[in-house]
Amino acid sequence: LHVVTHSFPTRRSSDLGRRLAMHIAASSPEWIGRDDVPEELVSSEREIFAGSDEVLSKPEQAREKIVDGMLQKRFFAARVLVDQPWIHDPASTVGQALAGEGAEVLEFERLQLG
């Protein structure tokens, strides 16, 4: 896990790496940011959501917004690190927590046994 800080270390930010590692272990993100997600996968997920009964039962003019919301809440928030709810404060995202500390994640690797 690599974390780059852009401010002077404080007691709170010195603990950021440990808290971030706990979050990654618990939440299993696949990518750091949305730009890291393959466009083909996003398009595929968009098509799946757009074809769901949940969306097709809504008025046509609202469907695109509904699909965008579903992508945000069900895809990006589940699989993209900076969009995930921060396990230490679910009212904010990991991205917001990192920004508050002046840090960013350059890369991570999650290993799982069993």
N, C-alpha and C positions, 0 to 999 in steps of 0.2 A: 504494500500500500504506500503510495507516494503522495504526500500532501505538500503543497507549496504555500507558504504564508507570505503575505505582502505587508505585514505590519510587525511591530515589535512583539515578541512573544509575551503573553500574559499567562497568569495561572490558568485561566479558562482556555486560552488557545493552545496551551501546551498539552491539554487533555483532549484536544480535538481529534488527534489521530486515533486514540483509543476508542473514543465514542463513535468515530466514523467506522472503524473496524467492526465494532459491535453491530452497527447498523447494517453494514454489508453482509455480515454473517447471518443476521436475522432476516433480512429482506431480499437477499439474492438478486441484486440488480444485474442486468446483462450488459448495459451500456452506461457510459458516464452522462452523455447528453443526447438530445434528440438528433443532432447531426451525425452521431455515431450509428444510428439505426439505419440499416439498409432500406433504401427507398422502396424496393420491391416488397419488402415485408410490410411497410406502412401501407402501401397500396393494397396489398392482399388483405390486411386487417380492415381497411376502410371498406373494401368490397364485401367482406363477411358481415360487418356491422350494417352496411347499407341494405343488404339482402335479408336481414333478420325480420321476423314477424313484428318485433317490437318497433322497428323503424317504419316498415311498410304500412303499419296500421295508423301512422300519423299523417297529417296533411303534407302534400308534396313540398310546399314551400318551406316547411320546417325541417325536412329530413336532413339536409346538409348540416345544419347547426346541431341537430341531434347526434349525427354521426361524429362530428367534431368533438362534441362533449363526451361521447362514448370512447373515442380514441384517447382523449385526455385522461379520463378517469379510470378506464379499464385496461388500457394498453400502456401509455406512457407512465402513468403514476405507479403502475405495478412493475415495470421493467427498466425504466430509465432512472439512474441514481438521483440526479438533481431534481427530478419531478416527484420522487417518492416522499410520502409523509415522513418526517424526521421522527424516529422512534423515541427520541428523548423529549420531543415536544410536537405531538401530532398536529398541532395547529399551524405548524410551518413545514416547509419542504426542506429537503437536504440542501438544495440550492440556496435557500434563504439563510439557513444556518451557516453554510460556508461563507456566503457574502458578509454576514454579520461578523465573521472572524477574519475577513480579508484573506480567504484561502480558496484554493481550487484543487480539484483532484485531477491529476495528469494521467494516472493509470491506476488500476487495481487488478488484483488477481484473487479470486475466491476459490479455495480448495475445500472439498467436502469428502469425508471418509464415509464409506458404507452406503 
